[in-house]
Amino acid sequence: YCSIDRDTSYLKVWVEKPNGSIVTLFEKFDVKAGTYEFKVVMGEPEGERKLKAVACPAGQSCPREEMLSRDEVRYYVERVGEAKLEISHNFPSEVHQGQEFSVSVTVRNAGNIEVRNVASGIWWADDAFKGMSCTGTDKKDSLKPGEYMQYSCNLKAVGSPGTYDVEVSAVADGGVSASSKFKVRISQVQDGEPPKVKVIFPNGGETLYVGEAYKITWEATDNVKVEKVHVWLFQRGRQVETIVTDNPNTGYFVWRPDTPGTYRIRVTAVDPSGNAAYDDSDSDFDVVLRWVENKPPTAYIDSISPNPAQEGQTIYFSGHGYDPDGSIAECEWKTDERVLSSSCSFSTSLPAGIYVVHFRVKDERGAWSSWATSTLVVERMENKPPILTLFDPQVSGSTVTINGVVNPGYGGARITKVHWDWGDGSSEESFFPAEHSYSSAGIYTVTVTAYQSDGLHTTASVKVTIAPPPPPFPPQEEERASSSNALYSLPLLFLLIFPLTAILIYRRSRRREEGEEEVLRRLLSE
């Protein structure tokens, strides 16, 4: 444990062993105050250890040794017990090829402390032996000092004559282990007994089909072992094909016959001493071609888009096929008697009209599907002139700005130019917005003509009023102008009063002839 009573900018804790090695338990910057716990296994060697720690107060870098806070604790590690496993066995140093024998193994705790999870086994190189069965205890949860476990295994020498590496080992928790490594010789004995072999399939009377996979199966045994197997194909007592040689005695081999005819199979088994024996199919079997009716595929039109389409517009065609016993090799599109494409998906354009589109597919064996059909309408495209819209002119002094919108009259056409006639004898070509300055006041007719790629055009016009600038008044004439304005207002006042007076005189003369109520009604209505 290591405790620090305040935050530190650096803390390191380590152990120094008697042999001079160092084990760092903790090293970190910016450590909070508190108590820290470390766990460590007391390893070799025995002797005194030093647990040391240094710390640098928070907020400091401690460039000098005397600025570090230090502490040290000494303790002693001694050996209090030792785990040790001991193996004994009776594995023979030499066995004969094919010999079956038994091996006994004893694993004992020869140490002075308990060991846990003990397991033992036998290993050998190059498939020298075959394990037949084991009895006894080859695993145990624990062995106390002096206790042991024992097991026996029945083995068979199946390797070729020679010397092989063998190991009997045992392991336990904590890295405790024991091993016995040695060499065992497998010697050859004179063996005059051949293997026994029997063909299982094909053994006569079967019908096999060209190109299909079959398992040639057999049974082969030997007093030592069957080292290899050969398989041949015979026709009328003569070998016509080597199917496989030096095959392990797996009991089967996958074969695909490729030639029609009447045959028999011969399987030969060979033991390590070279003794061989064979067996043939009891009778002939046939290899024939399988007649399989080719099922035609089916065609599907996925999409024809757009539909309806415009004359000259790109149309996209997509389709696919399904073959229940193969794959699709070719596609064909046509309309009436015109072939459109041999691709499953393509694009083109068509003249105006109503079309019945046919689509079919062919499989890899040459069979065509029935036609799938769909109706396509291609509308005739009328060439329309551009669509031109002018916005209200924006006048600032003698300068006018005109904006607007122009679009082609139909798909496929494009606007090539916009011509401006400003009405004052000047013209230009410019897209929206356009700006022009006039040299004098007046009312002008601006004519705009938009042209598209097919030569068609549209013209629109708008009137623009350019007002004259107001006359400036000299400073000394301001008072005179004010008086003049008053004089100008007198005739206007006279013009307003005179009609009213005439109306009143007229009404007064009429009052004598009509009733007062009727006169009021007429006055109000007029």
N, C-alpha and C positions, 0 to 999 in steps of 0.2 A: 504494500500500500504506500501511496505517496500523497501527502496533504500539503496544500498551499493556502495561506490565509488571505491572499489577495490576488486579483487578476494579474496575469503575467503576459508579457509580449512573446515569451519563448520558454518552453519547458522540455527538458530531455531527461529520461530515466534509462539507466543501462546497468548491466551486470558484467563485472570483470572476473574471469576464471583464472585458476592458478596457472594455466598454460599460456596466459596472456591474451587469449581470445576474448572478444567483446560481443555480448548479446544485447542489442538495443530493444528495450521494452516499449518506449514511448518517445516520440519527438514531434512537437507540434508548435506552431505559432498561435498567439492570441488565445491563451488558455484561461478559463474562468476559475475563480477560487473554488476550492472543494477538495474532496478526497477521491483519489483515483486508484482502481484496483487492476492488477496485472496478474495473469496466470502463466506459469512457465513450467515445463518438465525439467526436473533436475537431471541433466545428462552427465556424461563423462567430462572431465575426470573427477575423482574424489579430491577433497581439499577445501581450503577457505575460498569464499567468494566475497566480492565487494559489490553491494547494491548502492549505486551513486545516482545523484540527481543534481541538476543545475537549473536555475530559473533567472530570468531577467524581468525586472519590474515592468508593469504596463507603462507604455508611453516612452520607454527608453530603448535604445539600440544596443547598449552594453558593449561598446567597442573594446573595453579593457577587461581583463580577467577579474580584477578586484571589484568590478561592478556587479558580478554575478553572485547570486545567493546559492550556497552549496550545502549538501548534506550527504552523509555516507553511513551505511550500516554494513557490518561484516557478519557472515554466517558460515557454517561449515556443512559440507555435503559428504556423507559417507555411504558406502554400499551396505545395505541391510539384507539383501537376498538376491538370488540369481535363478532365472528360469532356464531350464535346459532340457531338451528332448533327446532321446536316444533311440535308435532304430536297430532292430535285428531281424534277419530274414533267412530263408533257406533256398533262395533262388539258385538253381543249378547253373554252373558255368558253361555247360554244353548240353544240347538236346538234339535229337534227331528231327529232321524235316518231317512234319506231319505228326510228331509226338504230342500227346496231351499229357500235362503234368500239373501238379498243385504247388502253390507257393504260399507259405505262412509268413505274416509280417507282424512284429510286435513293436509298439511305440510306447516308451516308458518316460515318465517325468523324472529325470535324473537331477533336477535342481532342488533348491530348498524353498521355493515359493510355488504357489498354485498357478497353473496355466489354464487359459480358457479358450473354448472354441477350437479344439484340436481336430485336424483332418489329415488323412494320409492317403496315398495312392501310388500306383506303379505306372511308369511311363517307359516307352521304348521307341526306337527309331525305325522308320521305313517299313511300317506294317510288318514287323518281324513276327509278331504274335497276334493271336486273336483271343480276346477275353470271352470265356464261356459262361462263368458265373462266379459270384463272390458271396461269402458268408462271414458272419462275425461282425465286429464293430470297427469301422474305418473312420467314424466321426464321433466326437464326444464333447459335451458342453464344457467339461473341466476335468483336469487331472491334477490331483494333489501330489505333493512330493512322494515319490515311490510308487504311485499308481501307474497302471498301464492299460492299453487297449490292444486287442488282437483280432486279426481277420485273415481269411484264406481265400485265394482266387485260383480257379481252374483255367489254365491257359493252353493254347495249342500253337505249336511252332508252324507258321504258315509261310514264312519268308523263304526266299531262295537261300541255298547254302552260303554261309558267310558269317562275319562277326558283326554284332549289333550292340549299340549303346543302350543300357538299361539304367533306370534310376528309380529308387524307392525313396520317397520323401514324406515329410510331415511338417505342418505349419500350425501356428497358434497366434492368438492376439498379441500385440506388442512387438511384432516382428520376430517372434521366436520361431526357429525352424531347425530341421535336421534333414540330412540327405545322405543316401548311400548310392554312389555311382560306380558302375562296373560294366564289364563287357561279357556278352554271352555268345557262344558260337553255335550256329545251327549247322549240323553236319548232314551230309546226304547218305542215305542208306540205299542199297541196291533194291530197286522196286521193279518187279516184273509184272505187277498187276495193272492192266489198263483201266481207264475210266469206264463208267457206264453212262450211256447217252441215249436219249429218246426224243424224236421229233414230236411236238405237240400240234403245231399249226404252221403251215397247211399240211395236213397229213393224208390228203386224197379226197376227191369228190367236191372240193370247194370251187367256187367261181370268183375270181378276182378281177378287178377292173383296172385297165391301164391308167396310170397317173395317180391312183388313190393310194393312201398310206396304209400299210398293214404291219402288224407285229409278227415276225417269225419267232415262235416260242419253242423252247426245248427244256429238258431236264438233263443235267450232267453232274455226276458225282465221281469221287475217287477216294481211295484209301489214304492218300496224302492230300492232294488238292488238285482241282482242275486249273491249270495255269493259263490256258487260252483256248479259244473256240474259233473254228473256221466254218463259214457257211457258203455253200455252192449251189448253183442252179443247174439241174440236169434235164436233158430232153432226149427221150428214147435211149437212155443208158449212156449218154455222152454229156460231159460237162460243157455248158455253153456260156456260163457267166460266173465270175467270182463275186459274190455279194459282199463278203467281209472276211478279213483274215486277222488273226491275233486279237480277236475281240475278248474282253474279259467275260468271265462266266456269269453274265448278268441274267441269263435266262430268256432274253429276248433281243431282237434287233429290228428296227423300223426299216421297212423296205417298200419302195414304190416300183412295181413292175412297169416296164416301158414297152414291151413287145408282146403282142397277142401270141398265144400258143398253148400247148399242153406240156406241163412240167412236173418235176419232183424236186424237193428240197433235200440236200444232204448237210447234216450238222456233224462236224468232227470235233471231239474234245481231246486235249493233250495234257498230260500231267508233267511235273517237273523232271521226271526221268525220261521223258520223250515217249512214253507209252501213249498210244492214240487209239481211239475207237470212234466209229461213226454210226449214224442211223439215217435212213432215207424215209421220205414220205411213204406210207403204206401203198398208196396208189396215186395216179395222176390227178392233178388239179388244173383248171383252165384259167387262162388270162385272156380276157376279151375287152373289146371297146364298149363302153357304156353309151347307149344312145339316149341322149337327153334332148327332149323337144325344147327348142329355143322359144321362150316366151317373149312376145314383142314388147317394146317399151311403151310408155304413155307420155304424151306431150302435154305441157301446161303453159298457157300464155299468162305470164305474171302481170305485165302492164304494157299499155301503148299510150304514151303521154307526150303532149296533151291530146285530148280527144273530146270535142272537135279541135282541129288545128287550122291554122291559116295557111294559105298557099305560100310556099317558100319558107315556112317556119320549120325549124329542126324538130323532128319527131323521134322519140326514143322508144325502142322495142326491146322487151326483155321476156325470156321464157326459159323453161328448164324441162328436163325429162326424168322419168323414173324407169329403171329396168329391174324387174324382179329377180333376174338371174344373171346379171352382168352390170355393165356400165355404159354410159352414153358416149358415143364416139363422134357424132356429127349432128348438127341442127340445120334446118332449112326453113326460110321464110319466103312466102310468095303472095302476090295479090293478082287475081285473075291468072294470067299465064306468065306474068313477069316475076322472075326470081329476085327477091330483094337482098338476101344475105344467107350465108352458110354459117354464121356465128349465132350463138345463142342470145347474145345481146349486141345491139348495134344502133345507129342513128342515121336518119336520112330525111329528105324533104320530098314531098309529092305534089303534083299538080292538083288543082281543085277537083273534087269529085267524092263519090261515096264508094268505099272499097271494102271488100270482104277479104280480110287478112288471114292467110293459112299458115300454120306452124306445125312442124313435125320433127321428130328426133329419130336417130338410128343407133342401135347398139353395136358393140364391138364384133358381133357375129353377123352383121349386115342386115338385121331385121329393122324395118321402118315401122314407126307408130302410125296410128290413124291421124288425120289432120285435126288439129284444134283450130277453131275459127273465132274471129272477132270482127265487128264492123268498125270502120274508121271513117270519119267525116272530115274532109279537108275543104274549108270554105274559101271561096274566091276572094282575093284581097283587092278592094277598090282603092285606087290611089287618091287620097284626099289631100287638099292643100294644107299648109301649116295653120295652126290655131294661134292667132295673135291677139293679145289683150294689152291695151295701153292704159296706164294709170294717169291720174290727174297731174298736169304739169306743175312743177314747183318753180315759181318765179321769184327771183331775188334781184331787184334792179333791172338791169338789161340782160341778165343771165337766166336761162331756163334749164331745168333738169327734168328729164322724162324717164320714168322706169316702166317696166312692163314684163310680160311673160310670153314666150313663144315656144311651142312644142310641135314636133312633126305630126302630120296628119294621120299617120298609121305606123305600125311597127315595121322596122326595117329601114325607114327613111330617117334622114338626119338634117338638121338645119345647117345650111352652108354659109349664109350671110344675112345681115340685116342692113338695109339701105335707108338713109335718112335724107329727106328733102325738107330743109328748114323754112322754106317759103320766102326767103330773102335772096334767092339766087345761089345759095351755097348748099352743098350736099356732102355726105360722107358715109362710110360703112363702119358700123360699130354695134356691138352687142349691148344689151341693157346693163346699167343705165347709161344714157347719153346726155351730154351737156353742150349748150351752144350759147354764145353771146351775140346779141343784136347791136347794130351800130346806131339805130334810131328807133323812136317809139312807133307803135303801130299795132295792128292786129294781123297776125301771121297764121297761116295754115301749115302745120307740120305734117308731112306725109311719110309714113313708115311702111316699108315693104320687106317682108321676110321670105327668103328663098330656101327650099329644101332640095335634097340631093337628086330628086327626079325632075327638077326644073319647075315644079309647081310653086306658086307664090301666093301670098295674101297681103293685102294693103289695108292699112287703117290710118286715119288722120285725126288731128286734134287741133283746136285753135288756141293760140297763145296771144295774150294782150300784154304789150310792153307799154307802160304809162310813161308820159314825159316827166322829167324831174320838175318839182315845184320851183317857181321863180324865187330867188332870194330877195329879202327886203334889206335895204341899207339901214344902218342904225339911225340916221337922222330922219328917215322917212317913217319911222314906226308910229309916231303920234299922228301924222297925216293919214296913214293907212287906217288907224283906228277911227278917225273922224269920217273917212270915206266909207268905212263899213257901216257907220251909223246912218249915213245918207242913203247908202244902198238899201238899208232896211225899211226906209219910209215908203218907197213905191210898193214893197211887198205888203206892208201894213194896209196901204190904201187898197190894194187888190183884194185883201181879205175882208175889209169893212164894207166896201162898196156892194158886193153881192148880198151881204146880210141885210143891208139897208133896203135894197131893192126888194128883197123877199118880204120884209116887214110891211113896206108900203103896199105891195101886192096883196098881202094877206088882209090888210085893213080894208081895202076896197071890196074884197070878197066877202067880208064879214056881213056886209049889208045884205047880201043876196042869200047867204046860207046861215044856218043856225050855228051858234057858238060851238056846240058839241061836235058838229061835223067838221068845222075848221080845225079844232084841236086834233081830231083824229087824223086829218090829212097832214097836219104839221108833223105829228109824230111819225107817220108812215114815211114821209119824205125826208 
